[in-house]
Amino acid sequence: MKKFLLTAALSVLVLGAGAAQAQTGGNFSASVLGGWTWHPDLKLNNARQSVDDGYNLGARLSYKMTEPGASGLSLDADYLYNRSNYAAVAGTHLASSSFMGDIVYHMQTASPWSLYGGGGAGVVQTSLNGNLHGSSAVFGWQALGGAEYAFTPSTSVFAEYRYQNAHDANIGTVHNVGNTSNNLSVGVKFELP
């Protein structure tokens, strides 16, 4: 619970900093995304385990600290959910919910295309559901990057890769769960007034 409160406080700070700067010409945006997830390094009880490929869904609220259309940093509050079937135990799946605060650099080009990359930290809730069940929240971090295409002045589509890492969760009788995921997503970003 403390970790959720810490993440909520971090998100409030990120958004508060954005609100304080909003009068100087920055902009807010909201994004929704989803895609494919795979876990190359899942560990349960310190042993590597096989997990089937799965899916992810997420949302992000961003505050860009430069003028619209200019290269620069954004502060993001980010949520991602992913789910995959646990191959070793029939009827069991691994789910992960993360709440992160990120710093992202956006590089504009002389075209509708732009590139971005960054990272962040926060809380990752790892859950086993089915024949094995339980959940645990631990500190996690992520790195992400992608390409964005603006098809109107206020709407963009993007594709991004996200590496997420959270370790040492204890879920019921399953200890030392190490949850590393790769997430390939596509999404839509809307500039907010």
N, C-alpha and C positions, 0 to 999 in steps of 0.2 A: 504494500500500500504506500509506503514511503517513496518508493521509486516512481509510482504513478503521480504522486503529488509533486515530486521533483520535476518530472517531465511536464506536468501541467504548468508549474511555475516558470520553467524555461520557455514554454510556448507563450505564456503571457508576456514575458520579458521581450521575446522576439517581436510579438505583435505590438506591444507597447512602444518599443523603439521605432517600429514602422509608423505607428500612429503619430508619434512625436515628430517624425520627419515628413509626414504626409503633406504638410503645408509647403514644403520646399520643392515640390514637383515630382516626387517619387510616385510609384504606382503599386497597387495591389492586384493580385491575380489569384484565381482559383483553378485547380486542375483536378481531373478525374482520370484514372488509368487502370489498366488491367493487362494481364498477359500470362506468360509461362514461367514456372518456377521449378528449379531442380536443386537438390541437396547433395553435393559431392562429398561432404565431410561430416555427416551426422554421426554423433557418438552417443551411445547409451551405456551406462556403467563402464565407461572408458573403453568400449569396444566399438569399432566402426560397424554401422548398420546400413542396410539397403533401404532406400525410400524411392517410391515411384515418382515420376515427374508429376507436377501439379499445376495449380493456377494461383494468380495473385490479383488483388483488387486494392485500390488505394485512392487517397485524396491528399491534396497539398494546398496550403494557403501561403502565398509568397508576398514579400514586400521588396521590390527592387529599389536599391538606394541611389540610382542614377536616373537621369531623364529617360522617358520612354524612347526606345530605339537606340540607346547608347550602350556600349559594353560596360560591364560592372558587376558588382556583387548584389545578391539578394539574400534575405533572411527568410527561411521557410519553416513552417510547422507542418509536419508530415505524418500521415498514418498509412500503414501498409498491412494487409492481411494476406497470408498465403496458406495453402493447404495441399498436402500430398498424402497418399496412402503409404502406410508403413508396411513394407513388403514382408518382413519377418513374422508378423502376427496378423493373420487374416482378420478383417473387420476392424482394424485399428488405423487411425490416421493421425498425422502430425499437423498441427495448426499453429500459426505464429501471428501475433498481432504486435506491431511496433508503433511507438509514438516517439518521434525524433524531432530535434531542432537541428537544422542544417544551415551551412553557409555555402552558397553556390555562386560560381563565377560564370557570367554569360558573355560570350564573345559574338558580337554582331558582325555581319559581313555586308557587302554592298549588294545584297540580294535578299529575298524573303527568308533565306536560310540563316540559322544561327546555331552555335554549339554551346554546350554548357557542361560543367563538371564541378563536383564538390563533395562534401561529406558532412556527417553529423553524428550525434550520439543521443541516447535516450534509453527508454525502457522497452524490452522485448518480452512479451508474455508467450511462453511456449507451452502448448497443450498436447496431450495425448488423449484421444477419444476413441471409445470402442472397448475392446477386450482389455486393453491397458488404458487407464484414464487418470487424469489429474492435470494440474498446471502449475507453473512457477514463473514469476517475473524476475528478470535479472537485467543488469546493465548491458547495453548493446551498442554497436556502432555500425556505420555504413559508409560506403563510397558509391557515388553515382555519376553518370555522365550520359549525354544524349545529344540528339539533333532535333531542332524544332523548325517547322515551316509555318510562317504567318500567311494564311490565305485571306484574312481581312485585317484591318488595323487592330481589332480587338480580340481575334480568335486565331489560335494556332493549333496545329497537331504536332505531336512529338513521338519519338521512339527513344527509350532509355534502357540502360543496363544498370542494375543495382546489386552490389555485393553487400550482404548483411551478415553480421557475426554476433552471436550471443552464446556464452558458455557458462558452465557450472550451475545449471538449473537442476534442482532436485524435485522430481515429480513422483510422489508416492514412494513406491519401492524402487523406482528407477532413479539412479543417482548420476551426477556428473554428465547431464545431457549437454552436449555441445551442438548448437544449432547454427550451421553455416548455410546460407542459401544464396543462390544466384537467381535474379529476377529480371526477365526481359519483358518490358511492358510497352504498350502504346497508349496514347491518351490525347485529351483535348484540354487546352488551357484557355481560360476566358479572362480578359482584363476587366477589373472591376472599376466602376466610376469613383 
